[in-house]
C-alpha cells in the first residue's frame, strides 16, 4: 500500500472528463438532459423505463409478482433504457426522473400521468396501489420498511463502492477495495444473522423488502456480480444462500430477471416487455432486428 502514489486534493475540484474508468462517458457533475428524446408509450397504464441492473430487476420482479397474484391492473410496458449510450439523459426520461437513473415509472391510470422514480419508492408505490407484498399489521410493516430502506442505504457501498473499485476503476487501489470489501462483508453478515431467525427479511412473508435486497445481494451470494464470489467468500453466508435460492425458484422472479436485459444468455433476455406472451415469442428478437 505504501508504494501507491499519494494524492493531495486541489483547493477547488474540477471535472476531468476523461477520468472515471468504464463509465467516464456517462458520468458528469451536472443534472438535466443532454438531448431531446421523447419516451415511447405503450397501451398499458403502467409504463416502465429501465434496464436489468439490480435496481431495475427489483421493479420488474414486483410487477411480475403482482400479475402472478392476480392483479391484472399491473400489466405494463417495459422499455429498454441503454444507460451506456446515455438514454437516461434524454429530455423525456429526465422529465420522469430528474436524477437520470433507472428505473422510472409512469402510472397513466389516473386523470393525469404520475411519475415515480427511485426503485424503493416504486416498490412502495406499487405495494400500496395494489395492496400486496406489504404487511398490513403495524409491527411487520415497520420491519418490512426498515429492510427496504436498509437496502437503499447499503447497496451504494456494494455497487458504487466495492463494485466500482474492484471491477471498473481504471486502477486497483488497495485501500479502496479493502475498505469497501469490509463493508460489503459486514452487510452480508447483517443479512445472514437476520435470515438465521426469519424465513424472509420481514418475517414469514415474502415482501417488497426481499424484492429490493435479492437482486443485489442474492446475485452477489451466487458470484454473479463483479466476479467477486470467491474474493468475498460468499459461500460462508449459509442463510443468505438459502434465502437466495428460495427466491430464485419463484416463476415471477425468473420472468422479472429477463425484462430489459440486453446481456447474458440470449434465452434469459427480453429487451422489451409489452404482453405476458412476450416471454414465449421473444420480443427481443424483433427489437434487435429493428435496431
Residue pairs with C-beta under 8 A, 6 or more apart in sequence:
1 174
1 175
4 173
4 174
4 175
15 28
15 29
17 24
18 24
19 170
20 27
20 170
21 164
21 168
21 169
21 170
22 168
23 168
25 84
25 86
26 83
26 84
26 86
26 88
26 89
31 94
31 98
31 99
31 100
32 89
32 94
33 89
33 90
33 91
33 93
33 94
34 86
34 89
34 90
35 86
35 89
35 90
35 91
36 90
36 91
37 87
37 90
37 91
37 92
37 93
38 90
38 91
38 92
39 47
39 49
39 79
39 90
39 92
39 93
39 96
39 106
40 77
40 79
41 47
41 77
41 106
41 108
42 77
42 79
42 274
43 77
43 274
44 75
44 76
44 77
44 274
45 73
45 75
45 76
45 107
45 108
45 109
46 63
46 74
46 75
46 76
46 77
46 105
46 106
46 107
46 108
46 109
47 76
47 77
47 79
47 105
47 106
47 107
47 108
48 59
48 60
48 63
48 76
48 77
48 78
48 79
48 103
48 104
48 105
48 260
49 78
49 79
49 81
49 93
49 96
49 102
49 103
49 104
49 105
49 106
50 56
50 59
50 60
50 78
50 79
50 80
50 81
50 102
50 103
50 104
50 259
50 260
51 80
51 81
51 82
51 83
51 102
51 103
51 260
51 262
52 60
52 257
52 258
52 259
52 260
52 261
52 262
52 263
53 83
53 102
54 155
54 159
54 215
54 216
54 219
54 225
55 101
55 102
55 103
55 119
55 155
55 215
56 102
56 103
56 119
56 259
56 260
57 215
57 256
57 257
58 103
58 119
58 120
58 122
58 123
58 211
58 212
58 215
59 103
59 105
59 119
59 122
59 123
59 126
60 78
60 255
60 256
60 257
60 259
60 260
60 273
61 211
61 214
61 215
61 252
61 253
61 256
61 257
62 122
62 123
62 126
62 127
62 133
62 208
62 211
62 256
63 74
63 76
63 78
63 126
63 256
64 252
64 253
64 255
64 256
64 259
65 132
65 133
65 211
65 250
65 252
65 253
65 256
66 74
66 126
66 130
66 132
66 133
67 74
67 75
67 252
67 276
68 251
68 252
69 132
71 130
71 132
73 109
73 130
74 126
74 130
75 276
76 273
77 272
77 273
77 274
78 259
78 260
78 272
78 273
78 274
79 260
79 272
80 260
80 262
80 271
80 272
80 287
81 87
81 88
81 93
81 102
81 104
81 260
82 262
83 102
87 93
88 94
88 97
88 100
88 101
88 102
89 100
93 100
93 104
94 100
95 115
96 104
96 105
96 106
96 115
96 117
97 104
97 115
97 117
97 118
98 117
99 117
99 118
101 117
101 118
103 117
103 119
103 122
104 115
104 116
104 117
105 115
105 116
105 117
105 122
105 125
106 113
106 114
106 115
106 116
107 113
107 114
107 116
107 125
107 129
108 114
116 122
116 125
118 152
119 152
119 212
120 148
120 149
120 151
120 152
120 212
123 148
123 208
123 211
123 212
124 134
124 145
124 148
124 208
126 208
127 133
127 134
127 207
127 208
128 134
133 206
133 207
133 208
133 211
134 141
134 144
134 207
134 208
135 141
135 143
135 144
135 202
135 203
135 205
135 207
140 202
140 203
140 205
143 201
143 202
143 203
143 209
144 201
144 202
144 207
144 208
144 209
145 209
147 194
147 201
147 202
147 209
147 212
147 213
148 208
148 209
148 212
150 190
150 213
151 209
151 212
151 213
151 216
152 212
154 187
155 216
157 180
157 183
157 184
157 187
158 180
158 184
158 187
158 216
158 217
158 220
159 216
161 179
161 180
161 183
161 184
162 177
162 180
162 181
162 183
162 184
162 226
162 228
163 225
163 226
165 172
165 173
165 176
165 177
165 180
166 177
166 180
166 181
166 226
166 228
166 231
167 226
167 227
167 228
169 176
181 231
181 232
184 220
184 232
185 232
185 233
187 217
188 217
188 220
188 221
188 232
188 234
188 237
188 240
189 237
191 201
191 213
191 217
191 237
191 239
191 240
191 243
192 237
192 238
192 239
192 240
193 239
194 201
194 239
195 201
195 239
195 240
195 242
195 243
196 239
198 204
199 243
200 206
200 207
200 209
200 210
200 243
201 207
201 209
201 210
201 213
202 209
202 210
206 247
206 250
210 243
210 247
214 243
214 244
214 247
214 253
215 257
216 225
217 240
217 244
218 240
218 243
218 244
218 247
218 248
219 225
220 226
220 228
220 229
220 232
220 234
221 229
221 234
221 237
221 240
221 241
221 244
222 229
222 234
222 244
223 229
223 230
223 234
228 234
229 235
234 240
234 241
235 241
247 253
248 254
255 279
257 268
258 268
258 269
258 270
258 279
259 270
259 273
260 270
260 271
260 272
260 273
261 268
261 269
261 270
261 271
262 269
262 271
262 284
263 269
269 284
270 278
270 279
270 282
270 283
270 284
271 283
271 284
271 287
271 288
272 278
272 283
272 284
272 287
273 279
273 283
274 283
